[in-house]
């Protein structure tokens, strides 16, 4: 997505993905905590000032890409992440049981 940069912050047992939008000080984020081999997606927040641009979706895509690359599963406790899993059956193998 043009004008949006996703950064990953990993503190081992928890972390977040941050979406920085060019020209804005507002930041979207998706937070997670580690439980066993799964990352529990807890919250996805996009401020209204940068909303409506697909930023939350980009945050989830970054989490999915990392899960594929790093080999962890995702427990989508955040309602937005859960809704994205429902829309993308091709991600079913990444859902923690």
N, C-alpha and C positions, 0 to 999 in steps of 0.2 A: 504494500500500500504506500503510495507516494506521500511523503511528508510525515510518516510515522516511523519511529525507531523503537524497537523493543529491546530492552535490556533485561538480563537475568541476574538475579541476586540469590546466591545459594549459601546459606549458613549451615549446611549439613542437615540439621533436623527441621529446618524451616527455610522459607525463602519467598520470593515473589518475582513476578514479571511486571515490568513497568513499560507503559507506552508513552513516549514523549512525542508530542505533536509540534511540528515546526511552527514557530510564531506564537506559541502558547506556553504559559507557565504551568498549566494544568496537566496532571499526569493520571493516566488510567492504570489500574493495577489488578493483578490476580495473585492472591496469596495462597500458600500451601504449607502444610506440615507433613513431615515424614512419619509414617506408621508402618513398620515392617518394610516390605518391598514396594509399598505404594506411597504415592504422594496424594494427600487428601486436599483437593481443591476446595478451599474454605470460602473465599469471597472474591467476587469480581466487581470492581467499582470503576465507573467512568463518569467523571464530573459532567454535568449538563453542558458546560461551556465547550466541551469537545465531543459530546455525544452525537449519535446519528451518523457516524462515519465508518462504522464497522470495527471500531477499535477493540471492543470486547471480544469479537470474533478473532481478531489478530492475536490477542493475548492467549486465547485458547489454542489457536494453531501453533503458537510457540511452545506451549506445554506439550501438545501432542507430538510435535517434532522432536522435542527432547526425550519424551518417553520412548519413541521409536529408536532414537540414537543411543540412549543410555540404558535402555532395558528395564524401565520401571513401569508399574501400572498406576492407574489414576482412580481414586475414589471421588466421584463428582458430587460432593455434598453441597456445593454452591448450586443454586437453582439454575443459573445461566449455563454453567458448565454441563449440568445434567441435561438441559434442553438441547445443547449442542450435540451431546452424545446420542440423544434420541434422533436428531436430524442426520447423523452421520453413522449409519450402521457399519461402515468400513472401519470404524474405531473400536468396535466391540472387543477385539482382542486386547485392547489396552485398558479395559475397565476392570478394576479390582473386584474380586468376588467376595 
